[in-house]
Amino acid sequence: MLEISEERIAELKGKGFIFMRDKENFNVRLVVPAGVMEAGKMEKICEIAKKYGTGVIMPTVRFSMEIPGIKYDDIEKVMKECDEAGIIYGGTGARVRPVVPCKGTECKWGLVDTQKVGMDIHNAFYAAPAPHKFKINVTGCPNNCVKVQFNDLGIMGAPNGMVRIFVGGRAGRKVVEGTELGRIKAENVLKAVDICLEFYRAHGQAKERFCVTLERVKDTDDYKKFVDDILALA
């Protein structure tokens, strides 16, 4: 069993290195921005998995990848090789998590360019601080392959350059279906994300999910203004 402090474990988890149940090794979580990664970086990830891990790569449900079996003494080496290759490790903690868009950019049903929307959100907000984890999913059409209503913020493609906005959803042990606020122009998605995050930071408590914050303040003037600000983006 590895002798390591709880503080150090928490520090490493915040950087994407998660202590495994064997109490000896770590998973490193690697971010795939908007679910798209260049083949050269994929090759590098395979190389790291063979060199420092168990030789396998485990995709997560949020389009990240995890390499298990990283030894504590190799963590700095993995960081260095990822940094040099432009590979992001992280995707954990009280912050905006990796964005999950569907493949609506190429799909015949896609009503919006989901990869562009997802990448724009990633570039503007990935890892931005929040009271707790904040998950954003983007789906191209009502087929809703990425289940947007079960995320803190969900964006669904709609006709005529519009998107539908869902807030306050969550999955996990306690499932909450998000509330659909209405439709806004697709070009205003980043403004909507910013409004949600600013409201969450202003009213959310530490380790409180967005759905709990919204439920707690739903009868206030601040909440009404929050909704009005989102709908003004239509």
Secondary structure as UniProt FT lines:
FT   HELIX           6..14
FT   TURN            15..16
FT   STRAND          17..19
FT   TURN            21..22
FT   STRAND          25..31
FT   HELIX           33..35
FT   HELIX           39..52
FT   STRAND          58..59
FT   TURN            61..62
FT   STRAND          65..71
FT   HELIX           72..74
FT   HELIX           75..85
FT   STRAND          88..89
FT   STRAND          95..96
FT   STRAND          100..101
FT   TURN            104..106
FT   TURN            108..109
FT   HELIX           114..125
FT   TURN            126..127
FT   STRAND          136..139
FT   TURN            142..143
FT   TURN            145..146
FT   HELIX           148..150
FT   STRAND          153..158
FT   TURN            159..161
FT   STRAND          162..167
FT   STRAND          179..185
FT   HELIX           186..188
FT   HELIX           189..203
FT   TURN            206..207
FT   HELIX           210..217
FT   TURN            218..219
FT   HELIX           221..231
FT   TURN            232..233
//
